[in-house]
Each structure stands twice: as structure tokens, then as C-alpha cells.
Amino acid sequence: MGENCYTIVVKLGTSSVVDEETREPRIATMSRIVETLVKLRRKGHRIVIVSSGAIAVGMKRVNMKRKPKKLQQVQALAAIGQGRLIGLWDDLFRQLNQPIAQILLTRTDLVDYTQFKNAENTLEQLIKMGIIPIVNENDTLSIQEIKFGDNDTLSAITAGMCHADYLFLVTDVDCLYTDNPRTNPDAEPIVLVRNMRNLNVNTESGGSAVGTGGMTTKLIAADLGVSAGVTTIICKSEHPEQILDIVEYSIRADRVENEAKYLVINEEETVEQFQEINRSELRELNKLDIPLHTRFVGHSFNAVNNKEFWLLHGLKANGAIIIDPGCYKAITRKNKAGILPAGIISVEGNFHEYECVDVKVGLRDPDDPHSLDPNEELYVVGRARCNYPSNQINKIKGLQSSQIEQVLGYADGEYVVHRDNLAFPVFADPELLDVVESTLSEQERESKPNK
């Protein structure tokens, strides 16, 4: 592939594939999507589709008017609809001699890093063979809700797995707005987001009657995508051929931003700055006659690596360890350390060794330094896989590593969490950083002798 060829993941929501009223496939829209994606393939771009719609197609097949609430019924509808949905995609792509492949995933397929890598390698091989993979959650086997979080989340995980440059969330609105444009005529479009922390919008609207997502899940997916260095774009499905123009514009815009280095990832913008940046971008889109869309800028130089991405987004947390601010500062510095028992205040939940847990930062109780201050807020800062189970961490928390063997009768290393089994999101909570700095400054003052 040439240097101007990119990996593009396109997520199609149920409302883009199936008519919300009749439950019939939107053949015209799907045909235009197929033509657009084949054109991108012929330009050398690598294409992956994440397609919803199996449940809705199953509902039409058995003449069901409303989506059932019982999990078993929804799973059965997914089994009925998935074959028909992939058959329809195959029929459409076959008209343009473009082969496709079906990949069905559940979160349990990714619980082991080897399995995660196997899925990643399969995607990579299909792309190298010139195939367009079509990914969907294996809803027939899902046991928690009927979603990964939603196919928006699955699309972001897929984008991370195949090291995509762009993730398109194709939906029934043209972009993100400050409020719901269907109910608030004063809602303003948001066309450029350079830092997710600077975003302040009202997303209190659910998905369609046939889907499971809404704008909130798209923002979660955008956050996941950006953390993997993937520029994420929300655009409308009604005119999928416009994706071609948006791709070309986004490639040019991202190249300019990367070369100019004007983007400071951790710099917060004021409301006025954010608004002015968006007005300027909107004027540029109008001047070049580029369709309205929202672009969340991802930068590979600030992306988490493969294993970190897997820890953060491929696994489900089974509990949490709560560390103090000093420990947090040690594990997030450039040459990060692992988590020692001395830095742990408390444990939440029951988990085995090597299971995934949240890492939270809290403060110690001033009256009992070995306990958590119940009056202070906890901050989730990352994910980890522990070398010890929860019951044993409870026994060694706050101790020196040299005391582990004495307390447990064995020592599986000096760290409760090795640094290779730690992962943090791209953006740190600024309020947390203030708490850490103020706490450490106070501890430093208290440790100095009075003169």
C-alpha cells in the first residue's frame, strides 16, 4: 500500500441498514454504501465494516413488531437475522466483484491477550488478501445485555485491533450537536473535537426503535478510538457517497495538524476557544462544500499501545485496587513503576490473580493511615492485572515488599502489579492531577522539620 492509503473502519448502525418503521432492509442506502466503500478500496484504502442490524432483520423475518425484552428471544432473533444480513451484504458486494468475510465476536473472545492477538491477526490477513471483513457481535452467544456496550464500542475496539487511521460512525444524524437538534432548534453543530475533555454536550436521547445505541455510545466509541490514535468521524448515512469527500478532507486536515504540531493533547480550551475553533472549521467545511460531520482528532504519537488498549477496552474489570496519590505519581511518570503493596490503601470486590481490575486513586484516612478516607472521592485512573488475588492483597496492602513472604508464606514478585500489566487512558482527569499535586505538596510540608 502507498503512503497515502489508509485503514478505514466504517460502523453502520441498525437505522442505517434497516427501516425503523417497516423493518425492511434499506437496499438503496446499502447499495450506495457498497459503491462508496468499493471506490475507497480501489483507491488503495483498507476497509473494514462493523454492521449492526441482525436483530432487526430477524424481527422482520418472524413479523415481530417490537424488540422483546427477554435475552433468549433477542438471541434467537439475532440467529435468524445474522445469516440473512451477511447474505444481503454478500449479494451487493458481489455485483462489484468485491469479496467479503464475516467475523463474529463476543467480549469473551478477547479475555486472553493471545485470543485478542489472534483476532487482530485474522483481521490483518483478510485485509492483506483484499477482503472486506464485516464484523458484528455474536449476539446469539452474548450473555450480558445484547451488546459489547454496543456496536459503537465494538467498532472502536475493531479500529484499535486493526490499527485503523479512521473510524466512521455512520448514523441517522449528520454530526454531533450541543443539544438534540430534533427537540432544540438552537442546537449548534460541533464539527471538530481536539480534546475529549473540552466537550460539553447534552446527549440525553436513546437510539432508534430497532437499534441499541445513541449519541452517548458514539462519544464513548470516539473516546476509545482517539485513545488508540484513530481519528473518529460521525456522519450521516442518508448520503454515504459523501464519505469519499469527508475522507479526502480529513486526510488533508489531519496531515496539516500533525505537521503544524499545533495540537496540545492535554491542553484544555476555554468555552470561547472551543466555539471559535468550531466556527472556523465550519466555515472551512462550507467554503469547500464538504458535508457536515464531526471529527474527533486522533494522534498516533499519543496513542496507547496494543496491550494497553486490550487492558483498557478488551477486558471487563472484576474489582478494583485503590492506591494513594504518591503511588499514582510513581506509576504514571515517564519511566513508570509497578504498583507495590506499600502504595495500596484498599481493595474492592473479589478477584483472582491476573484478572483485570480498575485502578482507583483515593486518600488515606487522616486518623488511620492504613484505611481509606470515606469522605474523599475516588478516581478511576486505569486498568491492571494483579499478581495476587484480592484476599491476599488485602493482607499485604500498605506493607513493604520485603514483608510479602512473611505474611503470605510465599512471594510472587515484589510488585502487586507489574508495570507491563498497567494501562492508562490518554487523557488524565485534571481534577485528579490537582488532588495528587496538592496531597503530595502537603505531605512534603509535613515531612519537613519545624525550624
Summary of the structure (lengths in Angstrom):
residues: 451
radius of gyration: 23.9
end to end distance: 68.5
largest distance: 85.0
contacts: 1459
relative contact order: 0.10
helix: 43%
strand: 18%
